[in-house]
Amino acid sequence: MNADAQREAVYGAPPEMLAVRDDLTPMLSQYADLCETHDDALVLFQVGDFYEAFCGAAEAVARTCEVTLTKREDSTGTWPMAGIPIDNAAGYLERLLDAGYRVALADQVEDASEASGLVDRAVTQLITPGTVVDEELLEAGRATYLGAVARDGDDYGLAVVDVSTGECLVTGADRALALEELERLAPAELVVGPDCDLPSLSFDPMETPFDPDAFDTETARETLSTYAPRPAAVVESTVELRAVGALLAYAEYAQGDSKLEYVTRVTRFDPREFLQLDATAIRSLELFDSRSARAGSTLFSVLDETACALGRRRLESWLRRPLVDQNAIEARLDAVETLADDALSRADLRDHLSSVYDLERLVARIARERASARDLRSLKTTLDRVPEIRATLDGVESGLLSDLRDSLDELEDVRDHIDRAIVDDPPQEITEGGVIAPGYDDELDDVRGTAEDGREWVSNLEAREQERTGIDSLEVGYNQVHGYYIEVTNPNLDRVPDDYVRRQTLKNSERFYTPELKEREDEILRAADRADSLEYDLFCEVRADVATESERIQAVADALSDLDVLRTLADVAVANDYARPQFHDGTVSGASGDAGIEIDAGRHPVVERAQDEFVPNPTSLPQGGVALITGPNMSGKSTYMRQVALVCILAQMGSFVPADTARLPVVDRVFTRVGASDDIAGGQSTFMREMSELTEILHNATEDSLVLLDEVGRGTSTTDGLAIARAATEFVHDEVGAMTLFATHYHDLTDTADEREGVFNLHFTATQTDGDVTFLHSVAEGPSSSSYGVEVAHLAGVPATVVERARRLVEADAADAVADEGSSTKPGQHRDHTKPTEQTQPTNHAQSPQDETLAAYVDGLENGHHTDGDAVSPESDADRVARDVADELREADLVDTTPLEALNLLSDLKRRLE
Ligand SMILES: Nc1ncnc2c1ncn2[C@@H]1O[C@H](COP(=O)(O)OP(=O)(O)OP(=O)(O)O)[C@@H](O)[C@H]1O
């Protein structure tokens, strides 16, 4: 049995109970019923202060939570049983979730003391990765999404909801785009509609089977209409409607079949309204997760100076979805600039925002009737900061900041209500009194007065009775079991008056009560009980009243989230010396002239923080330009390429950038094919993965895209790899026109620059002394002459004998190559590195408009010409190159040449000959 099957085996009613169903005790019968109606989860059944599970489920709970497996015995049998204490259930629930269980909490839904017979129980909450709402089980700064996908032919609908905050998003797209969006949102749990047929994803959501009828168009419309009166105004297609309808239906089911009152807005978005970043780009640019040894160093960690959880979640969402609307970007940049120039306001804002509670989750708890009196007070404390925050923003220049200021509703009515109703420092429990402030409710004040008078009477009793009896040691006390008593020590018992009634005998004393004391006691207890239940009712009323303002509070939360991010970006810009990026007018394709990427002294925001010194580098990548970047291993090629992409991403999320100046286009997508990594889980070899990522880029990149290619082709033989690299470079340049940075160790590729105007060479250099290489990390024009691979191997500690042998092999190979070229290559017979062999031809998918061009392109390469019709004349070129090489060899001064220089020269000559 696999793990899933093992878990599912304990869902549903235990077969051994079903076998004696009619004989079960009423309680176990109720348990079996609830297990049957919730047979997609492990039912935890409230019995007093514990959640209990029986039979197979008990064994699973005992094993997973490391609690004792006990048994419950009754007339119908002996049932294995395990229980977890409700008071600290969170830790145990987390273990069950981590082990992959779905858990249904069957709570007692009536007061056990008021129940006649069996206490009523119902499943109030399903706990699964996408439906958890308990603060302890949620990550503070990260949205936890529950998602649903629906399909209609080639169209997909995708919806997500964060049940802890009420954020609900829906979108629709073709398969590729929908999958990309799914990867970007990475819901923790996914309800998959009929026929969706999803591929394996790069994250690992729990896939939840749910009633396929929920995806039915009419059912979905009905579900959505309780959240949005006019569903048609929210979604743009039935497939979107089906996704969001099913999503909300499942979320309601998970919350004990109740409407999610705090989902006050369903927001539709179009993925094309954002800079598209697929999972590969997000991963390889290390936006959120670090793959390198510098664990924890990600772009997000560099940016995360947020003051509150609201800001942290918003920052994550801005970084995942940079904008493409230039006006919106500029509005954010204006706001960041305003705050960057105003250290005082920035500090004030930080101060205020750091005492802001997680309003979104508070509101959700309030609406779900799970908020405590402390939660209401936290809400009040947070709202108290709003006027101060507004005041900080008084007279700000930025349009966005003043809009945010205006949307900060001070919610005076809500604040005032909470302030009047709830005491300053309420207890955690809401059923035991002490929650409602004096003066809020007349009846409560009366009842409290009665109890108070009674207590006062009791507190004076001791003195009165001492005087009446003449027993100085007489004491009045109280205990939970016996209530109030008058205690007299044994030597004084003969002085006890007649109206004393014996209550309890101790070793050295006797305890008594008087009829009057009893009467007062009953009065006090009645009044205290009445006060507690009145307080509870009043508290629920206040909570319900506040819940009706959810939408207003959410709007404040929204504005505070944005503010915290803008303030954070300003802080980061100042602390790290970032500059405001300038955008060209319109996108690349819409502009003329200087439309490419121009960065002066750019830095990699994460690497620069991880080391003492960082060498800034310029970038000048014109529209449609392809930069081929060569240089030794470890010289900084990948860092350089990534820093360009990160600058673009930062700029489009509204952040300043690590550079002296940056003039940028608005790019529509950032594509990366960076580093060779196996996708064993996805069943792809390194090379297959590399090729499918390349295919993805060649199909989808546009002239507004930025493409990073790092060592494409290295997963196969040199000849094939080089051919693929060359064909891809030419295609990206000739057909796609995307701005491209291509790092390569194929030095032979660099001559593409001679053939195509938009292709140019950049290289990174290193100096070598006594066999050791020092990297300069600075980019320069033109191709590099050597990769210094053997020297880097030496630096990395490869044993000296191996390094020495490698060095000799390289020298011999270079010498052979020269000899080969001299003896066997005749003009017109040079090796054609551009010609892919059969098994490496890119597959013709013929799916996108670019496919046909791509296929034609590869055809062209095979037939020795290019699709752009530029006939090259290999023979005359070869003659010329051979002559130049011969001249250079003749002129070389071998006496003053170091072995490395000789090797470089050889490599260069060889490259040119080939
Ligand atoms: N501009 C820079 N200034 C200072 N250090 C740098 C710079 N660029 C890169 N480095 C350092 O050099 C290391 C190697 O850089 P990087 O991985 O970019 O090299 P590479 O040329 O892509 O190597 P390979 O070809 O082996 O993939 C980085 O981890 C970083 O520590």
PDBQT file of the ligand as one rigid body, heavy atoms in Angstrom, charges set to zero:
ROOT
HETATM    1  N1  LIG A1001      30.856  41.369 -10.390  1.00  0.00    +0.000 N 
HETATM    2  C1  LIG A1001      31.352  40.586  -9.411  1.00  0.00    +0.000 A 
HETATM    3  N2  LIG A1001      32.065  41.115  -8.386  1.00  0.00    +0.000 NA
HETATM    4  C2  LIG A1001      32.545  40.329  -7.415  1.00  0.00    +0.000 A 
HETATM    5  N3  LIG A1001      32.374  38.998  -7.381  1.00  0.00    +0.000 NA
HETATM    6  C3  LIG A1001      31.716  38.405  -8.364  1.00  0.00    +0.000 A 
HETATM    7  C4  LIG A1001      31.154  39.168  -9.432  1.00  0.00    +0.000 A 
HETATM    8  N4  LIG A1001      30.533  38.316 -10.265  1.00  0.00    +0.000 NA
HETATM    9  C5  LIG A1001      30.685  37.088  -9.753  1.00  0.00    +0.000 A 
HETATM   10  N5  LIG A1001      31.394  37.126  -8.615  1.00  0.00    +0.000 N 
HETATM   11  C6  LIG A1001      31.782  35.972  -7.777  1.00  0.00    +0.000 C 
HETATM   12  O1  LIG A1001      32.213  34.927  -8.626  1.00  0.00    +0.000 OA
HETATM   13  C7  LIG A1001      31.479  33.747  -8.390  1.00  0.00    +0.000 C 
HETATM   14  C8  LIG A1001      31.267  32.997  -9.686  1.00  0.00    +0.000 C 
HETATM   15  O2  LIG A1001      30.462  33.764 -10.537  1.00  0.00    +0.000 OA
HETATM   16  P1  LIG A1001      29.558  33.108 -11.650  1.00  0.00    +0.000 P 
HETATM   17  O3  LIG A1001      28.868  31.900 -11.139  1.00  0.00    +0.000 OA
HETATM   18  O4  LIG A1001      28.732  34.192 -12.185  1.00  0.00    +0.000 OA
HETATM   19  O5  LIG A1001      30.628  32.655 -12.710  1.00  0.00    +0.000 OA
HETATM   20  P2  LIG A1001      30.428  31.984 -14.147  1.00  0.00    +0.000 P 
HETATM   21  O6  LIG A1001      31.350  32.672 -15.065  1.00  0.00    +0.000 OA
HETATM   22  O7  LIG A1001      29.010  31.968 -14.531  1.00  0.00    +0.000 OA
HETATM   23  O8  LIG A1001      30.951  30.535 -13.873  1.00  0.00    +0.000 OA
HETATM   24  P3  LIG A1001      30.627  29.161 -14.680  1.00  0.00    +0.000 P 
HETATM   25  O9  LIG A1001      31.043  29.375 -16.082  1.00  0.00    +0.000 OA
HETATM   26  O10 LIG A1001      31.460  28.158 -13.973  1.00  0.00    +0.000 OA
HETATM   27  O11 LIG A1001      29.154  28.944 -14.510  1.00  0.00    +0.000 OA
HETATM   28  C9  LIG A1001      30.183  34.243  -7.761  1.00  0.00    +0.000 C 
HETATM   29  O12 LIG A1001      29.632  33.266  -6.903  1.00  0.00    +0.000 OA
HETATM   30  C10 LIG A1001      30.612  35.458  -6.997  1.00  0.00    +0.000 C 
HETATM   31  O13 LIG A1001      31.067  35.091  -5.706  1.00  0.00    +0.000 OA
ENDROOT
TORSDOF 0
